[in-house]
Amino acid sequence: MTGFTTTILHSDRQNAIGHGSLHKPVHTSVAFGYDDARDLALVFQGKQPGYRYGRQGNPTVTALEQKITKMEDGVASLCFATGMAAIGAIPQALLRAGDHVVSSAFLFGNTNSLWQTVAGLGVQVSMVDATDVAHVEAALTSATRMVFVETIANPRTQIADLARIGALCKARGILFVVDNTMTSPYLFRPKTVGAGLVVNSLTKSIAGHGDVLGGCITDTGEFDWGTYPNIAANFLKFPAQQRGMNQLRAKSLRDFGASLSADAAHQIAIGAETLALRLERECSNALRLAQLLEVHPAVAAVYYPGLPSHPQHALAGELFRAFGFLFSVELKEGIDCFDFLNRLKLAVSSSNLGDNRTLIIPVAHTIFFEMGAERRAAMGIAESLIRVSVGIEDQDDLIADFTQALAG
């Protein structure tokens, strides 16, 4: 089976499921017993597959990890309680004081805050404009261990120079980490540009219904862990390609415990079945709304990769199956963004994205408020910027809603 949705729908049934169930059942146990105590010891020593304790996984979470691995065409995945837990696990498990990271400057606000925290622990972090590989290359040092980017930046939608950055990292033996949340595995597979690790916030498009938190890291098989200097001695016993994920599982789940629950894993797995269907509708709606807003007299600017006016429009067309569900808009000077938001009847003022519902939020006043005006300006975030995460509503209803709100 090669089709994206077909693979997701039938993933669970590739392994035996009791009673003919179509879905992997929810395993709520946090402990796992063995008839032979020797088997328990072998599992703990990593010499035999099995489950030790719920903090490091259970069969329901494993089924979701296998599903996401297939979605990303990877070799292994590791699920976490949230998307930020997944991102945070990477520096926590793989970096040491004295290491250097090059990160895109155009980041989700919480990820930006995380890198500040990491820098305070002795890891040097260089924030660069990753829309041009030259900026990334200029920032590299002999201590650079990884390059981190988002596919489409949240909220201004800048697109990293993904293929060229991937080629650069491969040539230099540097781990390339790509946050795929804004595109999802349906619109883009970072493996195709050489990413070694892929992050997805499962809360967003993959789950899709705004009712469950989760995150995931996928190893694509593209990075040679045998060359990575920060693998601890006790993980060198594993084959080279398994070392990164084994260290991530132990250091992040065993030691810090940001584990995904079985109930959450089940909800995410069910939501993922309709990922492709939802994204096709959301991307179509987003393109139409962005086109409408771009020519409206009350609008100063629209940032959406699907518009020819977007600086990386051509690049987005080359990389992605569609242009995504998210765009940002600036209203003309003198128009109160809060008045506009309050006139909308369908779009909901909310901080999430990738939901079935259209969600809208004033960026500078909320999710990027703590960053401060100077940092926002450096990221191109105007005080009037509004982020729109477009849902699956009927397109005519969305157009009517935004039209009446702008008319006011």
C-alpha positions in Angstrom: 0.0 0.0 0.0 1.5 3.3 -1.1 -1.4 5.7 -0.8 -1.1 8.2 2.1 -4.7 7.7 3.5 -4.8 4.0 2.7 -1.7 3.5 4.7 -3.0 5.3 7.7 -6.4 3.6 7.7 -4.9 0.1 7.6 -1.7 0.7 9.6 -3.0 -0.9 12.8 -4.1 -4.1 11.1 -0.7 -4.8 9.7 -0.1 -6.5 13.1 -2.5 -8.9 14.8 -5.3 -7.2 16.8 -7.6 -9.3 19.0 -11.3 -9.9 18.3 -10.9 -8.5 14.7 -10.8 -4.9 16.0 -10.2 -2.2 13.3 -8.2 0.0 15.7 -5.5 -0.7 18.1 -7.2 -0.9 21.5 -6.4 1.5 24.3 -3.8 -0.1 26.7 -4.1 1.9 30.0 -1.7 -0.3 32.1 1.5 1.5 33.2 3.2 -1.7 34.2 3.9 -4.9 32.2 4.4 -8.4 33.7 6.6 -11.2 32.4 6.2 -14.9 33.2 9.9 -15.4 33.0 11.9 -12.8 35.0 14.8 -13.3 32.6 12.6 -11.7 29.8 12.0 -8.7 32.0 15.8 -8.3 32.4 16.4 -8.6 28.7 13.8 -6.0 27.9 15.4 -3.6 30.4 18.8 -4.3 28.9 17.6 -3.5 25.4 18.3 -7.1 24.2 14.7 -8.0 23.7 11.7 -6.0 22.5 9.0 -5.3 25.1 7.6 -2.8 27.5 9.2 -1.7 30.8 7.0 1.0 32.2 4.3 3.3 30.8 6.5 6.4 31.0 8.6 5.0 28.1 5.7 3.7 26.0 2.9 1.3 25.7 1.2 -0.7 22.8 -1.3 2.1 22.0 1.5 4.7 21.8 3.6 2.3 19.8 0.8 1.8 17.2 0.6 5.6 16.8 4.4 5.9 16.5 4.4 3.2 13.7 1.6 5.1 11.9 3.6 8.4 12.0 6.7 6.6 10.9 4.9 5.5 7.8 3.4 8.9 7.2 6.9 10.5 7.3 8.6 7.5 5.5 11.0 7.2 8.4 12.6 4.4 10.3 11.3 5.1 13.9 9.2 7.6 15.8 8.9 8.7 19.4 5.7 10.3 20.8 5.5 12.9 23.6 2.8 14.6 25.6 3.0 17.8 23.6 4.7 19.3 20.5 6.9 21.4 22.7 8.0 18.3 24.7 9.1 16.8 21.4 11.1 19.9 20.4 12.5 20.2 23.9 13.6 16.6 24.0 16.1 17.2 21.1 18.4 19.7 22.9 17.9 18.0 26.2 19.0 14.6 24.9 21.4 15.4 22.2 23.3 18.6 23.1 25.9 19.4 25.6 27.4 22.6 27.0 29.8 24.1 24.4 27.8 22.8 21.5 26.5 25.2 18.8 23.1 25.3 17.1 22.0 27.3 14.1 18.3 28.0 14.1 15.9 29.8 11.9 15.0 33.2 13.3 11.5 32.8 12.1 10.0 30.5 14.8 7.0 29.7 16.8 7.2 31.9 19.9 7.6 29.0 22.4 10.3 27.4 20.3 12.1 30.8 20.3 11.8 30.9 24.1 13.1 27.3 24.3 16.3 28.2 22.4 16.8 31.1 24.8 16.6 28.6 27.7 19.0 26.3 26.0 21.5 29.1 25.4 21.4 29.8 29.2 22.6 26.3 29.8 25.8 26.8 27.8 24.8 25.9 24.3 25.5 28.7 21.8 22.5 29.4 19.5 22.7 31.5 16.4 19.4 32.7 15.0 19.6 33.4 11.2 17.3 34.2 8.3 16.9 30.6 7.0 15.2 31.6 3.8 18.7 31.7 2.3 21.2 28.9 2.9 24.1 31.4 2.8 23.0 32.8 6.2 23.0 29.3 7.6 26.4 28.5 6.2 27.9 31.7 7.4 26.8 30.9 11.0 28.3 27.4 11.1 31.3 26.7 13.4 33.3 23.6 14.3 31.0 23.1 17.3 27.8 23.2 15.3 25.8 20.0 16.1 22.5 20.8 14.4 20.5 23.1 12.2 16.8 23.6 13.2 14.1 25.1 11.0 10.4 25.2 10.5 9.0 24.3 7.0 6.6 27.3 7.0 7.2 29.8 9.8 4.5 30.7 12.2 3.1 33.3 11.9 4.7 35.2 9.0 4.9 32.1 6.7 8.6 32.5 5.7 9.8 29.3 4.0 13.3 28.0 4.8 15.7 27.2 2.0 15.0 23.5 2.9 16.7 21.6 0.1 19.9 23.7 0.1 20.2 23.6 3.9 19.7 19.9 3.8 22.5 19.5 1.2 24.8 21.7 3.3 24.1 19.7 6.5 24.8 16.5 4.7 28.1 17.8 3.3 29.2 19.0 6.7 27.9 15.9 8.7 25.5 18.1 10.7 22.1 16.9 12.0 19.3 18.7 10.2 16.1 19.0 12.2 12.9 20.1 10.6 9.6 21.1 12.4 6.9 19.9 9.9 3.9 21.0 11.9 2.8 23.7 9.5 2.8 21.4 6.5 2.3 17.9 8.1 3.5 14.7 6.4 0.7 15.0 3.9 1.9 18.3 2.3 5.6 17.6 2.7 8.1 15.0 3.9 11.3 16.6 5.2 13.2 13.4 4.5 13.2 14.5 0.8 15.5 17.4 1.7 17.8 15.4 3.9 16.3 16.0 7.4 17.6 13.6 9.9 14.9 14.3 12.5 11.4 15.5 11.9 9.1 17.1 14.5 5.4 17.2 14.4 3.0 18.8 16.9 0.3 16.1 16.8 -2.1 18.6 18.5 -2.4 20.4 15.2 -3.3 19.0 11.8 -2.5 15.3 12.5 -5.1 15.1 15.3 -7.1 18.0 13.8 -10.0 18.3 16.2 -8.5 20.6 18.8 -9.3 18.1 21.6 -5.9 16.4 22.4 -2.3 17.3 23.0 0.7 15.4 21.5 4.0 15.6 19.8 6.4 13.4 17.9 10.0 13.0 16.7 10.6 10.8 13.6 14.1 9.5 12.6 14.1 9.5 8.8 17.2 7.4 8.5 19.0 10.1 6.6 21.6 11.0 9.4 24.5 8.8 10.3 24.4 8.5 14.1 27.7 6.7 14.1 29.3 10.1 13.5 27.5 12.0 16.2 29.8 12.9 19.1 27.2 13.2 21.8 26.0 9.6 22.0 26.5 8.3 25.6 28.6 5.2 26.0 25.7 3.0 27.1 24.0 3.6 23.7 27.0 2.7 21.6 26.0 -1.0 22.0 23.1 -0.4 19.6 23.6 -0.4 15.8 24.6 3.1 14.7 21.2 4.0 13.1 19.4 3.1 16.3 21.5 5.2 18.7 19.8 8.6 18.3 16.3 7.3 19.0 17.4 5.1 21.8 19.1 8.0 23.5 16.1 10.3 22.9 13.8 7.7 24.4 15.9 7.2 27.5 17.0 10.8 28.1 13.6 12.4 27.4 10.9 9.9 28.4 12.7 7.9 31.0 14.5 10.8 32.7 12.0 13.7 32.1 8.8 11.8 31.6 7.0 13.9 29.0 5.0 10.8 28.0 2.0 10.6 25.7 -1.0 8.8 27.4 -2.6 5.8 25.7 -6.0 7.7 25.6 -4.4 10.7 23.8 -2.5 8.4 21.4 -5.8 6.7 20.5 -7.5 10.0 19.8 -4.6 11.2 17.7 -4.6 8.0 15.7 -8.3 8.3 14.9 -7.9 12.0 13.9 -5.0 11.2 11.6 -7.2 9.0 9.4 -8.8 12.1 7.9 -5.7 14.2 7.7 -5.5 14.3 3.9 -9.2 15.0 3.5 -9.1 17.9 6.0 -5.9 19.5 4.7 -7.2 19.5 1.1 -10.3 21.5 2.3 -8.3 23.7 4.6 -5.7 24.6 2.0 -8.4 25.3 -0.6 -10.2 27.6 1.8 -7.0 29.3 2.9 -6.0 30.1 -0.7 -9.4 31.6 -1.5 -9.6 33.7 1.6 -6.0 35.0 1.1 -6.8 36.0 -2.4 -10.0 37.8 -1.2 -8.1 39.7 1.5 -5.1 40.6 -0.6 -7.2 42.9 -2.8 -9.5 44.3 -0.1 -9.2 48.0 0.6 -9.1 47.5 4.3 -6.1 45.2 4.2 -2.4 46.4 4.1 -0.7 43.0 3.5 -1.4 39.2 3.4 1.4 36.7 4.0 0.5 33.3 2.4 2.8 31.1 0.3 0.0 30.5 -2.2 0.0 34.1 -3.3 2.4 35.1 -6.1 3.3 38.1 -4.0 4.9 35.9 -1.4 8.7 36.0 -1.6 8.9 32.2 -1.5 5.8 31.4 -3.6 7.8 29.5 -6.3 9.8 27.6 -3.7 6.6 26.6 -1.9 5.2 25.3 -5.2 8.3 23.2 -5.7 8.3 21.7 -2.2 4.8 21.3 -1.0 1.7 19.5 -2.2 -0.4 22.6 -1.4 0.3 25.9 0.3 -1.0 25.2 3.8 -3.8 26.2 6.0 -2.3 29.3 7.7 -1.8 32.9 6.7 -1.3 36.2 8.4 -2.9 39.6 7.5 -2.2 43.2 8.4 -5.1 45.7 8.4 -4.7 49.2 7.1 -3.5 51.8 9.6 -6.4 53.2 11.7 -8.4 50.0 11.7 -8.7 48.4 15.2 -7.8 44.7 14.9 -9.9 43.8 17.9 -13.0 45.4 16.5 -12.5 43.4 13.3 -12.0 40.1 15.3 -15.1 40.7 17.3 -17.2 41.2 14.2 -16.4 37.7 12.9 -19.2 35.3 13.5 -17.6 32.0 12.4 -13.9 32.4 12.9 -13.0 31.9 16.6 -10.5 34.0 18.5 -8.3 31.2 19.8 -4.6 30.3 20.1 -4.6 26.9 18.5 -4.1 26.1 14.8 -4.7 23.2 12.4 -8.2 22.8 13.8 -11.3 21.9 11.9 -12.6 25.3 12.8 -11.1 28.6 11.5 -9.2 30.2 14.4 -7.9 33.8 14.4 -5.6 35.6 16.8 -3.9 39.0 17.2 -0.3 37.9 17.3 1.6 40.8 18.9 -0.9 41.1 21.7 -1.0 37.4 22.6 1.3 34.6 21.6 4.3 36.9 20.8 3.6 39.5 23.5 6.3 38.4 25.9 8.9 38.5 23.1 8.8 42.3 23.2 8.4 44.9 20.4 12.1 44.9 19.3 12.3 41.1 18.8 8.9 41.1 17.1 10.0 43.8 14.7 13.1 41.8 13.9 10.9 38.9 12.9 8.7 41.1 10.8 5.7 40.9 13.1 3.7 44.1 13.0 1.6 45.2 15.9 -1.5 44.8 13.8 -0.6 41.3 12.5 -3.5 38.8 12.7 -2.9 35.0 12.2 -5.6 33.0 10.6 -5.7 29.2 10.8 -8.3 28.2 8.2 -10.7 25.3 8.9 -13.0 23.1 6.9 -16.1 25.3 7.0 -18.0 25.7 3.7 -16.0 28.2 1.7 -18.9 30.5 0.9 -19.7 30.8 4.6 -16.1 31.8 5.4 -16.0 34.4 2.6 -19.2 35.9 3.7 -18.0 36.1 7.3 -14.7 37.8 6.5 -16.4 40.1 4.0 -19.0 41.4 6.5 -16.4 41.8 9.2 -14.1 43.9 7.0 -17.1 45.9 5.8 -17.7 47.0 9.3 
